[in-house]
Amino acid sequence: MPESLHVRSARLAYDTVAVDYEDLVREELATKPLDRAMLGAFAEVVRAAGAGPVADVGCGPGRIAAYLAGLGVDVFGVDLSPEMIAVARRAHAHLRFEVGNMTTLGSADGALGGIVAWYSTVHTPPEALPEVLAEFRRVLSPGGRLLITFKAGDERRHLDHAYGHELSLDVYWMPPERVAAMVAGAGLEVEATLVREPDGRERPRQGRQAFLMARRT
């Protein structure tokens, strides 16, 4: 099957910005207590369930995987950008990172105790998101958790410059209730949704941030 345009665009963009992106976001969690709280809650429930390893899907430079590992989670990273994976391996050599696509994950059915998609679906057009969520459900074990974060809104923004580079990339902002309906439609039970206002570093362009946690029953 031919690769989707949005997948090719995202790979090219993140291959281009990989080094500068890692430098920019390396310490970002230190200033975001609510983000850390959601990751902490996710880590607690996946450890308690003991249902398998966790995949950080769209892991970028590996900072979220590294944070979860520090909380005692058995985690590995997957990203479609080979350059991002190279950066992640250099930055976090003690963890496993691999190149992959979120619609065709290499894990067997029911093999994972959790998936984190930390803003990694924001470049996926809404009409293509059900396919991604179906793949997430396929690889999650019963009791496995999904934590997905995204931009709260209802629009498509096109970027032609970011992280100091020229690029071409769409970012989809989605209403939390629509994402929740899609997650439920994929066969996952929504457990919690948090929407926070932008902090001082994120204003005015970054907008509201949404976090959704769900469980495969």
N, C-alpha and C positions, 0 to 999 in steps of 0.2 A: 504494500500500500504506500503511495507517495506520502512523503512527510508534509505535514500541514505548514502553511506559511507562518503562522504564529510561532510554531516550534522553531523553525529555521531562524526567524527574526530574533527570538529570545536567545538562541545559542550564539548567534553572531554578536549580539549586543553584549552578552556577559563574557564571552571570550575576549572582547575588546576592552572591557572595563575591569576585568578580574582583579588585577593588582591594586588599582586605586580604590575599588569597592571594598576590598578587605581592609585597607588602611582606614577607610572612612567609618566602617561599622564595627571595628574590632572591639571597642569599649562601650558600644551603644547601650547594652543592657544595664550597665552600671547606673544609668540615669533614669531607668524605666521600671519602677517598682511593681506596677500592675502587670507588665509583661512578665517579669520574673515570677510574680505570684501565679500566673496561669501556667507557666512552665513547671513551677514547683508542684502545683496541684496535679498536673498531668503526670509528672514523675512519680508522685506518691501512688496514684491509682494504678499505673502500669507495673510498678514494683510489687504492689500488693496482689495484683492479679496473677503475676508470674506466667503470663500467657505467651511469652516469646520476646525476641529482640524488637527494638524500635528502629524504624527507618525515618531519617530526616530527609524527606523528599523535596528536592530543590534546595539542597543544603548550602549552595553557594560556597563561601570560604570556610564553612564548618563551625562557625561560632555557636550556633544553637546546639549542634551535636556535642560540642565540647562542654557546653554548660550542662546539658543533660547528663553527660558522662560524669561530671563533677557531683551530680546529685545521685549517683549510683545506678544510672540506667545503662543497660546493655544496648548501645546505639551505634548505628553506622549511617553514613551519608550517601545520597544519590543525587546527581545533578546532570543535566543534559550538556553542560558546558565543560569540555575537557580542560580549559584553562582554569576554571573555577575549581575543578577537582585537583589540579596540580597545586594551586594555592592552598587548598584545604589540607592536602597531604603534607606540604611543607610546614604549615602552621600548627598542625595537630597530628604529628607523626604516630602517635600512639593509637589513633583511631583508624577505622577502615572507611575509605571513600571510593565510590565507583561511578563511572559514567553510565547514565541510564535515562529513560523516558518515563514520566509518571503514568502514561497510558499503557505501558508494557513493562511493568516492574519484573525483575528477575526472580522474585521470591515465589515459592510454591503457594498453592491455595492454603489459607489459614495459618501461614507460617509466622506472622508477625503479631506481637503483643501490642504494638502501637505504631502510629504514623504521625509525624509532625509535618505540616505543610505551612511553613512560616512565610507568608506572603508569596509563596511559590506558584499559586494558581492565579495571581492577579494579571498575568499575561494571557490567560486562557479565555477565549470568548465565551460568554455565558452559555451559548448553545452547545459548546463542546465540554462544558464542565460535568454533565452527567456521566460521560464516558470515563473521565478521571475518577470520579467518586465510585463508580462501579468497580474500577480496578483497585481502589483503596479497600473496598469491602471484600473483594476476592482474596486479598492477601492477609487481611486481618483475621485472627483467630476469634472464636466466640469469647466475648468479654474484652476483646482488644479495643483500644481507644484511638480516636482520631482527634487531633488538635489542629484546627485550620485557622489561619489569621488572614485578614484581607482588609481592603479599604472600604469603609462604610459609605455608601452613596448610591448613585444611579447614573453613571456616565462612563464614557470612554475618553481617556486622555491620551494623546499621542506625544511621545517624547522624541525630539530630534537631537537633543543634547543632554547628557547626564554624566555625572562623575568625571567631568573634565574631558569628555569625548563626544564626538559626533556619532549618532546612532539612529536607528529607527525602531521604535518599540511602542506598542499600545499597552496601556494600563486600564484595566476594567475595575471600576468601583461598583459594588453591588449592595443592595439592601440586605441587612442581616436576615430578615424574615424570608427573603427569597433563597438565600444560601441554606438556611435551616430547612426549608421545604425540599430543596434538592438533596440535601444530606439524608433527610427522612425518606425521600423517594428512592434513594440508593439502598435502603434497608438498614440504616444506622439510626439508633435512638439518640436524639439530641439531649444532652444532660445539662449543658450550661452555655449561655451566651453573655459575653461582656462587650460593651461598646464604651470606649473611653474617648475623651476629648483630646485634641492634639496638645502636646506639651510645648514649651517655649521654643525648642529647637525645630519642631515640626510645623509651626505656624508660618505663613497662612496656607501654604499649598498642600500640606500633607493631609489635612482634614481629620475626620474621626477614624479610629482604628477599631476593628472588630475581631473578636476571639470566640471561637465556637468549639466546644468539646462534645464528642459523640461516642457512643459505644456500639459495637456489634453484638447483638443479642444471640 
